[in-house]
């Protein structure tokens, strides 16, 4: 608007906006929903954050396809996976990764398929008790490749395990407690520093604002630095 950027400047900016192909490279809506799909139990552990250009994504897709066939044979249906407890786990993960506030709308829509209707007060309650453990852009520092390299969602789940219901069952057919003990689809050594720290960044940075008179039904608010 100020007219200080030429067409060449814009071309240069657009050429380096993303570090690679695929979904958003920050913890935006797409990346957040991938992590919540894994948290709900609808993805193989560790598969939700694999970069598009990583060859392990093909292996994850192959393993997912094989498991899908097994799920039919085992009669393990989505109705057994999507429960109030698994939805609470997803809400807790959403707060712990400081995920996109758009996820509230999407998560409510997914839960609604099973007549589970978490109110905004539930999001507020769960977000206030769990710390933010992943320092991720846009509210933090790191990008999704660093998130994956540091261990992805399985590492986050282990960090916040006391806040989760580990009796929930996902597509593995095992309780979450067993999956956490056995590791992820592609475990990463914990003693390697990849630049993304899974430690308390700032407690209650991600929360719901239910106060005030701006909107009677409540407002979503993400606290950014």
N, C-alpha and C positions, 0 to 999 in steps of 0.2 A: 504493500500500500504506500509505503514511503518512496517507492521508486528507486531504491538504492541497489536493486539486484537486476542484472542484465539477463537476457535469455540464456547466455552461456553459463552464468552463475546458477540459474535454476536447473539447467541440464546437469551440471556437476553435482548439485545437491541431490537431485532425484536419483543419480547413478549410485549414490552411496547410502541411501536411506535404509537399506536392508542388507544384512550380512549374508544372506543366502536365499534359496528358494523355499517355498513352503509357507506355513502360517506365520503370524506375528512373532518377531524375535524378542518381544518383551512379554511380561505376564499380562497380556491383553486378553480380550474375550476368548479368542480361539485357544490360546495356550492354557488359559484358566480352565476352560471347559474340558480340555483334554485331561488335565489333572483331576478334575472333579469326576470325570467318567471313570478314571482309574480308582479314585477314592470310593465311588459308589460300588465298585466291584465289577464293572462292565468291561474292563480291560485287563490283560495279563499284567502282573506287577512289573513296573519298570518300563512299560512300552509307551507311556503317555508323553514322554518328553524327548524321544529320539529324534535328532535333527533329520530333515528331509533328505539331505545329501549323504547321510550315514548308511553304510551298507547293512548295519544291524536292523534297520527299519524293514528291509526285505525279509530278514530272518524272523522278525517279530510278526510280520504279516503272515508268513507261512505257519508259524506256531499258532497264531490266532485262528487261521482257517481250520487247522487240524483240531483245535480245541472246540470250535463251533460245531463240528461234526460230532465230537464226543458229547457235547452238551445235549444234543438231540437224543442220542442213545441213552444218556443218563437221565433224561427228562428233567434237567435242571433249568427251570424257566425263569424269565426276568421277574416274575411275581415273587419268587423266593429271594431274589437278590435285592430288589428295590423295596426296602422296608423303612419304617420311621427311624430305626437305628442307623441304617446306612445313609439316610438323608442327613441326619445329625452329624455323621462323620464327614460328609461332604461339606456341610456348612462350616464345620470346625477347620477343615483343610483350607477352605476359601479364606478364612480369616488368617490362618497361619502363613499362607503364601502371599497375603495382601493382594488377592486376585481382583479381577475386574468386577465392578459393581453390577455390570450387565448380567453376571452369573446368577444373581438373585432371581431375576426374571426367568432365566432359562431353567434354573434348578426347580423353581416352583412349578413350571410347566411340566418338567419331567416327573416330579413327584406326584403331580396331579393325575397322571395316568394310572396311578394306584390309589387315587382318592386320598393322598397324603397332602395336606395343605399347611405347611409350616408358616405361621404368621411372622411378620417382621420382628415382633418381640422375641421370637426364637432365634433369629439371626443375631439380634442384639445381645441376647443372653450368652450364646455360645462364643461370640466374637470377643466378649469382654473377659472371658476366663482363659483363653488360649493366647500365648504370645506369638508375635510375628517372628518366624524363624528363618525366612528366606529374604535376603536383601536384593529384591528384584526390581528392575525398571518396569513401569514408569515411576513408581513411588520410591524406588530405591536405586541401586547402582547397576546390578548385573543383568545380562541377557540370557536367553533360554539355552544357548549352547553351554554356558557355564553352569546353569541349573542341572542340565543332564550330566555334565562331566563330574559334578560334585555328588552324583548319586541319584538325582531325580526324586520323584515322589516317595519311593520306598525309604529314602533317607529322612525325608520330612516326616513320614509316618512314624518312624522309630523315635524321632525327636519329640513328637507330641503324643506318643502312645498312651500316656496316662489320661489324656483327654478324649480318647477314642473308645468306642464299643468294639472290642476285638473279637466278639462272638459272631459278628456278621460274616456271611459267606458270599464270596464272589464267584466269577467264572472259573476259578481254579477248583471250586468244589470244596475248598478247605476254609476253616475259620481264618479271619484276618490275623489272629495271633500266630497261627502256624505259618502263614505266608511271610510275616515279618521275621520270623525266626529262620526261615529257609533262604531268605534273600530274594533278590529281584530277578527279572528276566535277564539282565546283564549287569551283574554286580561290579561296582567300582571300588578299588581299595580306599579305605577311609584315611590312610596316611598320606595320600597324595593331595597336594594343595593345588586346586584348580581355580582359585580366585573367587569362589562363591562360598561364603561361609553359612552353614546352617547352625546358627546360634541366635539367641534372642537379640533382635534388632531394636525393637521398641514395643513394649507391651501396649496392647489396645490401640495400635496405629490404624487398624482396619475396624470400623465399627459402624453401627446404624445410629442415625440421629433421630430419636423419636420425639424430641421436645420442640417447642415453638409453635407458631401458628401459620407457618408458610404453606403447609399442606396437611389437612386433617388426617389423611391416611398414613402419614409418615414420610420421611425423606431418607434417601441413601446418601452416605457421605464417606468418602475415602480420604484419610488423612495423608497428605503428601508432605515431603520435606521442603 
